Amino acid sequence: MKELRNRKNKQELKQLLNQEGFERKTISFYRYVKIENPQDLRNELYIEWENLKVFGRIYLSYEGVNAQMSVPKQNWDAFVKQLYARTYFTNVPFKEAVEDNGKSFYKLIIKVRDKIVADGIDDPTFDPSNTGNYLNAKEFNDIMDKPDTIVVDMRNHYESEVGRFENAFCPDADTFKEELPLVIDHLKGQEDKNVLMYCTGGIRCEKASAYFKHKGFKNVYHLKGGVIQYAHEVKEQNLKSKFIGKNFVFDERVGERITDDVIAECHQCGAKCDRHVNCKNDDCHLLFIQCEACEQKYNGCCTPECMSIVALPVEEQRKLRKGRAKTDKETLAVYKSRLRPNLKDILKNK
């Protein structure tokens, strides 16, 4: 049977991408739909999409699909025809990237998961299909201005840090699973108010809107197509963008600029900046905001400790990763995003 995963390394794949002689378009789509055998479907889609030179990150489960993809423009019609031929995905709407340099993905990854959005909900009486009301960009703007309206950001803290709707409640959470109970607790006693939710492309809000209704909220709305579709509609209809800053995206681009506002700061020096990077130390890979000056100063790393590791020969770095316990993060100053180290304080004491 044909191998159903990539075996090339990252550097080789990126080099091949840069050598391509055709253009790509970045799109995303999702659908909550009952899929009987997601593993079989995964293998079929992998073969089809590999033949069309499609890249991306796709999650399948018994509850549906969540996909972010890069499709060669020359193969777009064939891709849509094949996708829509499957009853699971017929006429599923696509969201096109706001900013697209054609370099959003460099390989194809399709994974089968328990859920397409991990939510932590274990309630047999919850009906995820009983969702709130969709709003387009104009409707979302209009209802935002009404009294007794609460706007809720259903994204993670590092997403809202660089861009968000004005006056939105932004939960201090790392995952959607953590976020749901935080929002429910924050809105306790306000079940009769208008609750407006938004996320990147709509998938998290759709499930959250059903959960909020399940918890007794009366007037639940969510932004159709998320921030991605909102940005397109604002531009097409010449509306005021009430979303300011960048829209964080989960691919090589990391962010799409929606407005010129820079609402975040460098985690190392405090300068105005909304540029997310991953620590250059592969054993750390912390996601943080770093300005260009600090990138040069710290060689793309989050701390001097990580700088010293990156300065070692590659084989020595591999030995370090292999030889130490994954829990020993304090000693080597290796951090994961959920730990959220205060880099300014750490560097101040160096």
C-alpha positions as CSV (number, residue, x, y, z in Angstrom):
1,M,0.0,0.0,0.0
2,K,1.2,3.5,-0.8
3,E,2.8,5.3,2.1
4,L,0.3,7.6,3.6
5,R,2.5,10.2,5.4
6,N,5.4,12.4,4.5
7,R,8.9,11.2,5.2
8,K,11.0,14.2,4.1
9,N,12.5,16.6,6.7
10,K,11.3,20.2,7.2
11,Q,14.2,21.8,5.5
12,E,13.9,19.7,2.3
13,L,10.1,20.3,2.2
14,K,10.5,24.1,2.5
15,Q,13.1,24.1,-0.2
16,L,10.8,22.2,-2.5
17,L,8.0,24.6,-1.8
18,N,10.2,27.6,-2.7
19,Q,11.1,25.9,-6.0
20,E,7.5,25.4,-7.1
21,G,6.7,27.1,-10.4
22,F,3.0,27.7,-9.6
23,E,0.8,29.7,-7.3
24,R,-1.2,28.4,-4.3
25,K,-4.3,29.6,-2.4
26,T,-4.8,29.2,1.4
27,I,-8.2,28.2,2.5
28,S,-10.0,26.7,5.5
29,F,-13.3,25.0,6.0
30,Y,-15.0,22.9,8.6
31,R,-18.3,21.0,9.0
32,Y,-19.9,19.2,11.9
33,V,-21.2,16.0,10.3
34,K,-21.3,12.4,11.4
35,I,-18.5,10.5,9.7
36,E,-18.9,6.7,10.0
37,N,-15.3,5.7,9.5
38,P,-12.9,8.6,9.8
39,Q,-9.7,6.5,9.5
40,D,-10.8,5.0,6.1
41,L,-11.8,8.5,4.9
42,R,-8.4,9.9,6.1
43,N,-6.5,7.4,3.9
44,E,-8.7,8.1,0.9
45,L,-8.3,11.9,1.2
46,Y,-4.6,11.6,1.7
47,I,-4.1,9.8,-1.6
48,E,-6.4,12.2,-3.5
49,W,-4.9,15.4,-2.0
50,E,-1.3,14.2,-2.4
51,N,-1.9,13.6,-6.1
52,L,-3.2,17.2,-6.3
53,K,-0.1,18.5,-4.4
54,V,-2.3,19.8,-1.6
55,F,-0.7,20.8,1.7
56,G,-2.3,21.5,5.0
57,R,-3.4,20.4,8.5
58,I,-6.7,18.5,8.6
59,Y,-8.4,16.9,11.5
60,L,-11.1,14.3,11.0
61,S,-13.4,12.7,13.7
62,Y,-16.7,11.0,14.1
63,E,-18.2,14.6,14.5
64,G,-16.8,16.1,11.3
65,V,-13.8,17.9,9.7
66,N,-11.6,20.9,10.5
67,A,-9.2,21.8,7.7
68,Q,-6.6,24.5,6.9
69,M,-5.1,24.0,3.5
70,S,-2.9,25.3,0.7
71,V,-4.1,24.2,-2.8
72,P,-2.3,24.8,-6.1
73,K,-4.4,27.2,-8.1
74,Q,-4.1,25.0,-11.2
75,N,-5.7,22.1,-9.3
76,W,-8.4,24.1,-7.5
77,D,-11.3,23.0,-9.7
78,A,-10.3,19.4,-9.4
79,F,-9.9,19.7,-5.6
80,V,-13.4,21.2,-5.2
81,K,-15.0,18.7,-7.5
82,Q,-13.5,15.8,-5.6
83,L,-14.4,17.2,-2.2
84,Y,-18.0,18.1,-3.1
85,A,-18.5,14.6,-4.6
86,R,-18.4,13.3,-1.0
87,T,-21.8,13.8,0.7
88,Y,-20.0,14.7,3.9
89,F,-18.6,17.8,2.3
90,T,-21.0,18.8,-0.5
91,N,-21.1,22.6,-0.8
92,V,-19.1,23.2,2.3
93,P,-18.2,26.9,2.3
94,F,-14.5,27.9,2.0
95,K,-12.8,30.8,3.7
96,E,-9.9,32.3,1.8
97,A,-6.9,33.8,3.7
98,V,-6.9,37.6,4.2
99,E,-3.1,37.7,3.5
100,D,-1.7,34.9,1.4
101,N,1.9,34.5,0.3
102,G,1.4,30.9,-0.9
103,K,3.7,29.6,1.9
104,S,1.2,28.8,4.6
105,F,1.9,25.0,4.6
106,Y,4.8,22.9,3.2
107,K,3.4,19.3,3.7
108,L,0.1,17.4,4.1
109,I,-1.0,16.2,7.5
110,I,-4.3,14.5,8.1
111,K,-5.0,13.2,11.6
112,V,-8.0,11.3,13.1
113,R,-9.0,12.7,16.5
114,D,-11.8,12.0,19.0
115,K,-13.2,15.5,18.3
116,I,-12.3,18.2,15.7
117,V,-12.3,20.7,18.6
118,A,-11.4,19.4,22.0
119,D,-14.0,20.8,24.3
120,G,-13.9,18.7,27.5
121,I,-17.7,18.4,27.4
122,D,-19.0,15.1,28.9
123,D,-22.7,15.7,29.0
124,P,-25.0,13.3,27.1
125,T,-27.8,15.8,27.1
126,F,-25.8,18.4,25.2
127,D,-26.9,18.9,21.6
128,P,-24.1,20.5,19.6
129,S,-26.4,21.0,16.6
130,N,-28.6,23.5,18.6
131,T,-26.4,26.4,17.8
132,G,-26.9,30.1,18.2
133,N,-27.7,32.6,15.5
134,Y,-25.2,33.5,12.7
135,L,-24.2,37.1,12.2
136,N,-22.5,38.7,9.2
137,A,-20.0,41.5,9.6
138,K,-22.6,44.3,9.5
139,E,-25.0,42.6,11.9
140,F,-22.2,41.9,14.3
141,N,-21.1,45.5,14.2
142,D,-24.7,46.7,14.8
143,I,-25.5,44.4,17.7
144,M,-22.1,45.3,19.3
145,D,-23.4,48.9,19.8
146,K,-26.6,47.9,21.5
147,P,-26.9,48.0,25.3
148,D,-26.9,44.7,27.3
149,T,-24.5,43.2,24.8
150,I,-21.4,41.2,25.7
151,V,-18.7,40.3,23.1
152,V,-16.7,37.2,23.9
153,D,-13.4,36.1,22.3
154,M,-13.5,32.3,22.0
155,R,-9.8,32.0,21.1
156,N,-6.7,31.4,23.2
157,H,-4.8,34.1,25.1
158,Y,-1.9,34.3,22.6
159,E,-4.5,35.0,19.8
160,S,-6.4,37.8,21.5
161,E,-3.1,39.3,22.6
162,V,-2.3,40.5,19.1
163,G,-5.8,41.2,17.8
164,R,-9.4,41.4,19.1
165,F,-12.7,43.2,18.9
166,E,-13.0,46.4,20.9
167,N,-14.2,45.8,24.5
168,A,-14.3,42.0,24.1
169,F,-13.9,39.7,27.1
170,C,-10.8,37.7,26.3
171,P,-10.4,34.7,28.6
172,D,-6.9,34.0,30.0
173,A,-6.8,30.4,28.6
174,D,-4.5,28.3,26.5
175,T,-7.2,26.0,25.1
176,F,-10.8,26.0,24.1
177,K,-11.4,23.3,26.7
178,E,-10.1,25.6,29.4
179,E,-12.0,28.5,28.0
180,L,-15.6,27.3,28.1
181,P,-15.9,27.1,31.9
182,L,-14.1,30.4,32.3
183,V,-16.6,32.2,30.0
184,I,-19.6,30.5,31.6
185,D,-18.4,31.7,35.1
186,H,-17.7,35.2,33.8
187,L,-21.2,35.5,32.3
188,K,-23.0,34.1,35.3
189,G,-26.2,36.1,36.1
190,Q,-26.2,37.7,32.6
191,E,-28.1,35.0,30.8
192,D,-30.6,37.5,29.3
193,K,-28.0,39.7,27.6
194,N,-26.9,39.5,24.0
195,V,-23.8,37.3,23.9
196,L,-21.8,37.8,20.7
197,M,-19.0,35.3,20.1
198,Y,-16.2,35.1,17.6
199,C,-13.1,33.0,16.7
200,T,-10.7,32.6,13.8
201,G,-12.9,30.8,11.3
202,G,-16.1,30.0,13.1
203,I,-15.6,26.4,14.2
204,R,-15.1,27.0,17.9
205,C,-17.9,29.6,18.1
206,E,-20.4,27.2,16.5
207,K,-19.9,24.6,19.2
208,A,-19.6,27.2,22.0
209,S,-22.9,28.9,20.9
210,A,-24.7,25.6,21.3
211,Y,-23.1,25.0,24.7
212,F,-24.1,28.5,26.0
213,K,-27.7,27.8,24.9
214,H,-27.5,24.5,26.7
215,K,-26.4,26.4,29.8
216,G,-29.4,28.7,29.7
217,F,-28.3,31.8,27.8
218,K,-31.2,33.2,25.8
219,N,-29.7,35.4,23.1
220,V,-26.6,33.7,21.7
221,Y,-24.9,34.9,18.4
222,H,-21.7,33.9,16.6
223,L,-19.8,35.6,13.8
224,K,-20.3,33.5,10.6
225,G,-16.9,32.6,9.1
226,G,-15.1,34.1,12.1
227,V,-12.5,36.9,11.8
228,I,-11.4,35.7,8.4
229,Q,-14.8,36.2,6.8
230,Y,-15.4,39.4,8.8
231,A,-12.2,40.9,7.4
232,H,-13.3,40.1,3.8
233,E,-16.9,41.5,4.3
234,V,-15.6,44.7,6.0
235,K,-13.3,45.4,3.0
236,E,-16.0,44.5,0.4
237,Q,-18.7,46.5,2.0
238,N,-16.5,49.4,3.2
239,L,-17.5,48.9,6.8
240,K,-15.6,50.0,9.9
241,S,-13.5,47.2,11.3
242,K,-14.2,46.8,14.9
243,F,-11.6,44.1,15.1
244,I,-8.2,45.7,15.6
245,G,-4.7,44.3,15.1
246,K,-3.8,40.9,13.8
247,N,-5.8,37.7,13.3
248,F,-3.6,34.8,14.6
249,V,-3.6,31.8,12.2
250,F,-2.3,28.3,12.8
251,D,0.1,28.0,9.9
252,E,3.5,29.2,8.8
253,R,2.2,32.8,8.4
254,V,1.2,32.9,12.1
255,G,-0.8,36.1,11.6
256,E,-2.9,38.1,9.1
257,R,-3.0,41.8,9.5
258,I,-6.6,43.2,9.7
259,T,-5.8,46.8,10.8
260,D,-2.6,48.7,11.3
261,D,-3.1,48.8,15.0
262,V,-0.3,47.1,17.0
263,I,-1.8,46.3,20.4
264,A,0.8,43.9,21.8
265,E,4.4,44.3,22.9
266,C,7.7,42.4,22.7
267,H,7.8,39.9,25.6
268,Q,11.5,40.6,26.1
269,C,11.9,44.3,25.9
270,G,8.4,45.8,25.9
271,A,8.6,47.5,22.6
272,K,5.4,47.8,20.5
273,C,5.3,44.5,18.5
274,D,2.8,41.8,17.4
275,R,5.2,39.4,15.8
276,H,4.8,35.8,17.0
277,V,7.8,33.5,16.8
278,N,8.9,30.1,18.2
279,C,12.0,29.9,20.2
280,K,14.9,28.7,17.9
281,N,15.8,26.1,20.5
282,D,13.9,23.0,19.1
283,D,13.6,21.6,22.6
284,C,11.8,24.7,23.8
285,H,9.9,26.1,20.8
286,L,8.1,28.5,23.0
287,L,5.6,30.7,21.2
288,F,6.2,34.3,22.1
289,I,6.3,37.9,20.8
290,Q,9.7,39.1,19.8
291,C,10.7,42.3,18.0
292,E,13.5,42.3,15.4
293,A,16.0,44.0,17.7
294,C,15.5,41.2,20.3
295,E,15.6,38.6,17.6
296,Q,19.2,39.8,16.8
297,K,20.2,40.2,20.4
298,Y,19.0,36.7,21.5
299,N,19.5,34.9,18.2
300,G,15.8,34.1,17.9
301,C,15.7,32.5,21.4
302,C,13.6,33.3,24.4
303,T,16.4,33.2,27.0
304,P,20.2,33.1,27.2
305,E,20.0,29.5,28.3
306,C,18.2,28.6,25.0
307,M,20.8,30.7,23.2
308,S,23.6,28.6,24.6
309,I,21.8,25.4,23.6
310,V,21.3,26.7,20.0
311,A,25.0,27.5,19.8
312,L,25.9,23.9,20.4
313,P,26.5,21.5,17.4
314,V,23.3,19.9,16.2
315,E,24.3,16.4,17.5
316,E,25.0,17.9,20.9
317,Q,21.5,19.4,20.9
318,R,20.0,16.1,20.1
319,K,21.9,14.4,22.9
320,L,20.6,17.0,25.3
321,R,17.0,16.4,24.2
322,K,17.3,12.7,24.4
323,G,19.2,12.6,27.7
324,R,17.2,14.8,30.0
325,A,13.8,14.3,31.7
326,K,11.0,16.3,30.0
327,T,9.9,17.6,33.4
328,D,13.3,19.2,34.1
329,K,12.3,22.6,32.6
330,E,13.6,24.9,35.3
331,T,17.2,23.7,35.2
332,L,17.5,24.2,31.4
333,A,15.1,27.1,31.2
334,V,13.1,25.2,28.6
335,Y,9.5,26.3,28.5
336,K,6.2,25.2,27.0
337,S,3.6,27.8,26.0
338,R,1.2,26.8,28.8
339,L,3.8,27.8,31.4
340,R,3.9,31.4,30.1
341,P,7.2,32.5,31.5
342,N,7.6,36.3,32.1
343,L,10.6,36.8,29.8
344,K,11.1,40.4,30.8
345,D,11.6,39.4,34.5
346,I,13.7,36.4,33.6
347,L,16.1,38.5,31.4
348,K,16.2,41.3,34.0
349,N,17.7,39.0,36.5
350,K,20.4,37.6,34.1
